[in-house]
Amino acid sequence: MRASFVFSEVITGLRRNVTMTIAMILTTAISLGLLGGGLLVVRLIDKMQTLYSDKVEVSVYLTNDVSANDKNCSQQPCAGLRDELTQTSGVESVTFENRDQAYARFKQIFSSQPELIKLARPEALPASFHVKLTDQSRSDVIIKAFTGKPGVRSVDDQGQFLNRFFDVLNGVRNATFAVALVQALAALLLISNTIQVSAYTRRTEVGIMRLVGATRWYTQLPFLLEAVVAGLIGSVLAVVLLVVAKIAFLDKVLQAPIQSGVIPELGMLDIVYVSPWLFLVAAAISAFTGYVTLRLYVRL
């Protein structure tokens, strides 16, 4: 089998049906771009779970009178609450944070948003206990035991907030995958139609090749390669779209939470990590669709 002939046929086929080829590449690129976006969301969730796995705490917020009058937690009921928390089963450590410390941490987290810092006052932030647990599943024990106690304003489980946040991210991921699936179906149909049209326009020369002894595989290979080449071009374009989206959109929208350490940054290495999957999916789907189309709808 002459490789030069096969590749020349591939190039000829792509050029002959240029409009359908472009449509196939763009549709494939959008589908793979959405797939890559979903994979990046999965990477973000994994990074956040790693980041917060040992930082999730139960926060016990104190009332205004305790926050204002007992900055060192040396008086009752603050000191009693701390002792009781420390002695509770499943508690690894208890850290007291007064109003001034809470305000300093607030300014550090939102350092990139000075207008928000100007609106906040230390009096608006309560003193609190940050309770680290040996087992996060026991957070409900702390909530039930200390909710409503004298000096306690509220008890919040950061794990519940993170679970809700992860649910939102999972919803975004699932929606992205769903749209990617619809786009993938459109790409499959375009690949199938493009192969059928390409085979029809070259039916005479393919018939001559069959008469002189060319095998079915030899006559079908250029059409398969056309689909694979178009799919790989689409995957390259999808990677470019991911890079552009990161630089032009994600980095700007998520700049503040990334700088404050609330959300881990998705870097170029993350795009490099998901890119091989896009190339593999593009090649596999294009080759499979091309093969099925040739076997079922095209007689070469």
N, C-alpha and C positions, 0 to 999 in steps of 0.2 A: 504494500500500500504506500503510495507516494504521499508524504506529508505535505509537500508543497502544493499538490493539487487539492488536498482536503482543505488546507487553510485558505487557499485562493477562493474556493467555493464558499467558505464561511464568510469571507469579506464581501464577496459578490452578493450573497444572500442578504447580509445586513444592509448593504447599500441599496439593493433593489427595492426593499420594503422599508425605506428609511423612516417614513412617518409612523408605521406600526412599531418599528424597532424603538423609536424614541418614546412612544407612548408606553411600550412595555418596560423600558428602562426606568422611566419616571414613576410608573406605578409600582414597580419593584422597589425603587429607592424609597418611596414614601412608606410602603409596607415594612421594609427592613428598618427604616428610621424609627418608626413607631415601636417595632420590636426591640430595637436598641434602647429606646427611651424606657421601655418597660424593664429591660435588664438593668439599666442604670438605677431605676427606682429600687430594684431588688438589692443592688449593691449599696445604695444609701441606707436601706433598712438594716442590712447586715452590719454596716459601719455604726449605725446608731445603737443597735443592740449591743455591739461590742463596747461602744463608748459608755453607755449608761448601765451596763449589766452590773457593775459594782458601785454605781453612784446613786441608784434609786433609793430614796428615803421616804419616811413618813414625817411630815412637818406638822408640829403642834404649835399653832399660833396663839399667842397670849392676848388677853384683853388690853384695852387702852390704858387703864390705870396701872396695871403691872408693867406694861411696856414703858410708860413714862416715869415711874417712880422707883424701878428696881433694875438699873442698868447692869448690875453685876450678878443678878440672880442670887442674892444673898439673903433675901427676906422671904417670908411666906406670902402667898402660896407658891411662888416660883421655885424656891429651894426644895420644897416638898415634892413638887411635880417632877423635878429633875431626879431626885432620889428614887421616886417611885418608878420612873421610866427606866432608870439604870438597873433596877432590881427585877424588871419584868422579863419573863422568860422569852428567849429569842432575840433580845436586843443586843447588838454588838457594841454600839457606841452611841452616846448622846452628846450633841454639841449645841451649846446655847449661843444664840445670835441676837444681840440687842438692836435697838433701832438704828443707831449710828453705823453699826456693822452691816445691817441690812441695806441701808442707803448707800454705803460705799460699794457693796456688791452690785446693787442696782446700777450705779453709775458705771461700773466696770463692764457689765453686760451690755448696756446701751450706750457705750462710749461713742459709737458711730452715729448716734441720733441725739445731738445736743439739745434740740428743741424739746424732746421728750424729757430730758433730764431737768430742764428749766421748769417744767410743769410739776414735777414731783417734789415732795417735801418729806423730810425724815419722819414727821408726825403721821404721815399717811401709811407708813410701813410698820407693822407690829413686830415686836420681839418674838422669837420662836425657838423651838427645839427642833434640831434636825436629827432624827432617829434612824440609824442604820441598822438593818435587821440581818440576822444570819440566814433567815428564810423569808423571802418576799411574800410567800403565801400566807404568812401570819400577820400581815399588815392590818387585816380586819380586826384582829385581837386588840391592837393598839387603838384603832379608831373607836371600837365599842367601849373600851375601858376608860378612855380619857375624854370622849365627847361629853360636854356638859359639866365637866368638873369645874370647881371654882378657879377662876383665873384663866381658863381656856376659852378662847373665842371660837376656834374651829380646828379640825384635824383633817389634813389632806394627804392622800396617798399619791405620790408622784407616779407610782407604777400604773395607776388607773388612767392618769392623763397620758402617759406614754402609750398605753394600750390603745386609747382612743386615737392618738396621733398615728400610730402604726396602722390602725384600721383605715384611717383616711388615706395613708400612703398605699396600702394594699388595694383600696378602691380605685385610686388613680392608676395603679399598675394594672389591675384587671380591666379597667376601661380602655387603657392604652393597648393591651393585648387584644381586646375585642375588636377595636377599630383596625388594628394591624391584621387580624384574621380576615375581616371584610376586604381590606385592601389586597391581602394575599390571594383571596379568591378571584378578585378582579385581575390580578397579575397572572394567575394560572390560566384564566380564560384568554387573556391577551397572548400569552405564550403559545397556547394551543392554536389560536386563530392564526398567529403569525407563521407557525410551522406549516399549517395547512395551506395558507396562501403561497408561502415560499415553495412548497412542494408542487403546488399546482402550476406555478409559473415556470418551473423547471421540469415539468413532466416529460417533455419530449427528449431532452438530453439524458434524463435519468433512464427513460425507456431504452434508449440506444445503449447505454452502459450495461443495462441488464441483458440485452441481446448479445453483447460481445463477451459476456461471462462474468460481469461484476457481481459480487455477492450482495445480498440484501443489507448486511451490516455496512459494507463499503458505501452503498448509496445513501444509507440513513445517517451515517456518522456526521456529515457536514451540517445536517439540520439539528442534530443534538448539540453540536458544538456552538451553533448560532444561538440556541437558547441559553446555553451555559455562559457564553461570552456576554450576552446581554444581561443575564442575571448578575454576573460578577461586576460588570460596569455599574449596575444599579446598586450593588452593595458598597462599592467604592464611593458612589455619590451619597449613599446613606451615611457613611462614616463622616464625610465632609459636612453633611447637614447636622450631625450630632456635634461636631466641633464648633460650627457656626452658632448653633443654639446655645451651647455652653458659654461661649465667649460673649455673645451679643445679648443673651437673655438671662440664663441661670446665674452667672457670676454677678450680674447687676441686681437682680431681684433678691438673691440670697446673700448679698454682701454683708449686711448687718448681722444676721444670725451666725454666719460662718466666722466672722471676725470675733464674735463674742463666745464662740465655742459651743453654741447651742446645737448647731447642725454641722456635721463633718463635711468637708469640701469634697466634691466630686472632681477629680483632676483628670488630666489627659491620660494618665495611666489606666484609669477606669474605662475610658473609651477604647484604649488599646486592648484592654482585657476582654471587652465584649465584641470587638471587631472580628476576631476569627470566627465567632459563632455566626455572625452575619454572613461572612463569606461562605461558610460551610452550608448554611441554610439556603443561600441563594443558589449555589452550585447543585445541591441535592434536589431542591424543588424543581429547578429548571431542567435538570437531566431527567428526573422522574416524569415530569409533565410531558417533555418532548418524547420520551420513549413510549409512554402510554398513548399519546396522540398518534404517533407513527404506526403503532401496532393496531389501533382500533379504527382510525379514520383515514389513514393514508396507505395506499398500496404502492410500494416502491420495489 
